[in-house]
Every structure is written in structure tokens, then in C-alpha cells.
Amino acid sequence: MPAAIGNKAPDFELPDTNLNMVALDSLKGNNVVLLFFPAVFSSVCTKALRQTNDELKFYDGLNAKVFGISVDGPFALAKFRELFGVNFTLLSDFNKKAITAYGCKYATWIAGMKGVSKRASFVIDRNGIVRFAQILEKAGDYPDFEGIKKTLKALGRVK
């Protein structure tokens, strides 16, 4: 069952690009934005992640922690961060635990690839409750960044 608005967000523990483990439960007290995406270096993923990076001041202004999550390995994610100057944390869900818990896993994606993340966005409030959820069926569709921002504005700045 996908993570749903009003429900507790499923916890996860995933490695970042430096192989440090990041657990969602350790972020309580912060608003959190999770951006699940199919694959680094693909055109729509690159555009969405670069836009997020360009708008980090907005997220920082609301003390929102932003994370990009894909099934790419941490080393591929690190190279992407380096090449595109991404200044927020990318997490590797190589074992597909988070995309399964959040209900955003393709059974089969392009070229017969199985278990790739759908493009999905979640806003989780400082108490760990899902306040915004969007799971897109088409990988070429773009995240609803305005909906994410509206939700964060309504939650307000974390003190």
C-alpha cells in the first residue's frame, strides 16, 4: 500500500553518496521532502533534480530537508552530484526497500528493467506524517513542485 496523506511515513535507512546511513526517523522535528526518481542521468530526472537544486533556498527557508532517492548505486549518485553540483542529499535504495514501502516501484520499466522507482514526491511533516503524496505512472511526467511548495508553506517554518 502506498504511503498516504495523513498516515505515518514509512521509515527507511539508506546510504548516501558517502555511504553514511540516513534514517527517516532520525529527521523528526524537520519537514522532509522525498523525491523518488527512476535513474540518474536520464533527461527528466536530471531536469527535476537540477531544478530542486536551484530552488534549495526556498526549502532551506522553511527548514525542509530534501532527499533524492533512486535505486542507482551510491557511486553513480555521487558522480551525478559531482557533475551537476547537486547540494542536497541523494540516497541509494539499491535494495528497493523504500520504493516498496512507499508504493512507487515499477514492476517493469523500460527495456524490461524490473524494480525501478517511479517518479514520486512526498512531503513529511516534523512529526513524521505524510502531508503530500504524488506517484506518477509515466516516468516522463514532471513532479508537482508547486504542490510540494504549497504544502511546505502551509506547514510553516520549523522552529
Secondary structure, DSSP 8 states (H G I E B T S, - for coil): ----TTSB----EEEBTTS-EEEGGGGTTSEEEEEE-S-TTSHHHHHHHHHHHHTHHHHHHTTEEEEEEESS-HHHHHHHHHHHT--SEEEE-TT-HHHHHTT-B-SS-GGG--S-B--EEEEE-TTSBEEEEEE-SSTTS---HHHHHHHHHHH----
